């Protein structure tokens, strides 16, 4: 069934019992065995590295051998966990996607290329794009693609080289029912460049423009797209998907989150922290050729289950259902499925 669909927790648990649990039961023993082996490898690795350190004065090569063994063990464990994760996605996650209609995981990569994004004037510093999950489908008459990814670039060289994250989250590409003749780009300060043929668009909403720049080839069209209602909804996307990271950062700081330190702390550190959080929740977008490309920051991997704990926890899959539901609501939330005219 395509279109709007809401499944309550109780309804989902019933679906889980009928469709998911029979598939998960045969996978759980293998996951348990692998988790035990991983724990044993960790203990053995700690012991070997400790002994190698103590004997390094007598046998100088021991630390290198122990380090090499540790790398091999980590690679083996990761490879096998990835195998289980792939099997889990193939057998269970696809059932979650089917609750929304014609939606599926794609094994392809680079469906949205880094050069395409940079040609929007967004994340121009990025030199590498790593794709994780890619979901393709049709929802409420709109073709869409969810591309979970990481975009980075390197700074410095040699020992001083470091990797800088330009964007971590997901790109939601969705067809709109109006092929715009112009191009409108909304970006976060520092992540957007003005390209030839574009002019800056200034909107009246101070809150929306805070930390952002908008460039467009057609001022009238840009203002038609970026209505007050649209901007409000657009801004809420980043906040909702980044909420868990904000809470964890506040907790790590040892400050009571109920006092809202991000807004109330007027110290230099507090202002810098607040600016970092504000910037991290800012959603970017490009409206080009009948498509909307919405870049939503997200600190956690989508559609993943913790492989270190039981696979038989229905709440973990209900959370994934809610993640996908929240993303697809963007289509309704922003009315991207409605025909519009200028």
C-alpha positions, 0 to 999 in steps of 0.5 A, spaced: 500 500 500 502 506 497 501 513 501 500 515 508 500 509 513 501 509 521 503 503 525 502 504 532 507 500 537 502 495 538 500 493 531 508 493 529 509 488 535 504 484 532 507 484 525 514 483 528 511 477 532 508 474 525 514 476 520 520 478 523 521 474 529 521 467 525 527 470 520 531 473 526 531 467 531 536 463 526 540 469 526 541 470 533 545 464 535 550 466 530 550 473 533 551 471 540 557 466 538 560 472 534 559 476 540 563 471 544 568 470 540 569 478 539 569 479 547 575 473 547 579 476 542 579 483 546 581 480 552 586 476 549 589 482 545 589 486 551 593 480 555 598 479 549 599 487 548 601 487 555 606 482 555 609 485 549 610 491 552 613 488 558 618 484 554 619 489 549 626 491 552 628 484 551 624 482 544 623 489 540 619 486 535 614 483 540 609 490 540 609 490 532 607 483 532 602 484 537 599 490 534 599 486 527 595 481 530 590 486 533 589 489 526 587 482 523 583 480 529 579 487 528 578 486 521 576 479 522 571 481 527 568 487 523 568 483 516 563 477 520 559 483 523 558 486 517 556 479 514 551 479 519 548 486 518 548 485 511 543 479 512 539 482 517 538 488 512 536 483 507 531 479 511 528 484 516 529 491 514 526 490 507 520 487 511 520 494 514 520 498 508 515 494 505 510 497 510 510 503 506 509 500 499 514 500 493 521 501 497 527 497 497 534 498 499 539 499 493 546 496 493 548 501 488 553 507 490 554 514 488 547 515 485 548 522 488 555 524 486 560 528 490 561 533 484 553 534 483 553 536 490 559 541 489 556 543 482 550 546 487 555 550 490 554 546 497 560 542 501 565 545 496 571 543 500 569 535 500 574 531 497 571 524 498 564 521 499 562 515 503 555 512 502 552 507 507 545 505 506 541 507 500 533 507 500 529 508 493 522 508 492 515 511 491 511 514 496 505 519 495 506 519 488 513 522 489 520 518 487 525 519 492 532 516 494 535 516 501 542 517 501 546 516 508 553 518 507 559 522 510 563 527 506 570 529 508 576 532 506 583 532 509 587 538 512 595 538 513 600 533 511 604 527 513 603 526 521 599 532 521 594 530 516 587 530 519 580 528 516 575 534 517 567 532 516 564 536 511 557 533 512 554 527 516 547 525 515 542 523 509 540 526 503 533 526 501 532 527 493 525 527 491 521 529 485 517 535 485 511 536 481 513 542 478 520 542 474 523 549 476 526 553 471 531 556 476 535 553 481 535 555 488 540 553 493 540 554 501 546 552 505 549 553 512 555 559 512 561 556 510 558 550 506 555 554 501 559 558 495 556 563 490 556 560 483 556 564 477 549 566 475 546 566 482 544 572 486 543 572 493 536 572 496 535 575 503 528 573 506 525 576 512 525 571 517 531 572 521 531 566 524 531 562 518 537 566 515 541 565 521 547 562 519 545 561 512 545 563 505 541 563 499 543 563 492 538 563 486 538 564 479 531 566 479 529 571 485 521 570 484 521 563 484 526 562 490 521 566 494 515 562 492 519 556 494 521 558 501 514 560 504 514 562 511 510 555 512 516 551 508 521 555 512 519 553 519 518 546 517 525 546 513 528 548 520 525 543 524 528 537 520 535 538 522 533 539 530 529 533 530 534 528 527 539 531 531 536 531 537 539 525 540 546 528 539 544 535 542 542 531 549 548 527 549 553 533 548 549 536 554 549 530 558 557 529 557 558 537 559 555 535 566 550 540 565 543 539 567 539 539 560 533 542 563 536 549 564 537 549 557 545 551 557 546 552 550 541 558 550 543 561 557 550 560 558 553 567 556 560 565 556 565 564 551 565 557 551 558 557 552 557 561 545 562 557 541 558 550 544 551 553 542 554 556 535 556 549 534 550 545 535 546 551 531 550 549 525 549 542 526 542 542 526 542 547 520 539 543 514 541 545 507 537 544 500 538 545 493 531 545 488 534 544 481 530 541 475 524 538 478 528 535 484 529 537 491 535 535 494 535 536 502 541 535 506 539 533 513 545 532 519 544 526 523 549 524 528 547 516 528 547 511 523 540 510 520 536 503 519 542 500 524 541 495 529 546 494 535 549 487 533 552 487 540 546 486 543 540 481 542 537 481 535 530 479 538 528 486 541 522 489 537 523 496 540 529 496 535 526 495 529 520 499 531 525 505 532 527 504 525 520 504 522 519 511 526 526 513 522 523 512 515 516 514 517 519 521 519 523 521 513 518 520 508 513 525 512 518 530 509 514 529 503 507 531 506 510 536 511 513 540 505 507 538 500 512 536 495 507 531 492 502 537 490 502 540 484 504 548 484 505 553 479 508 560 479 
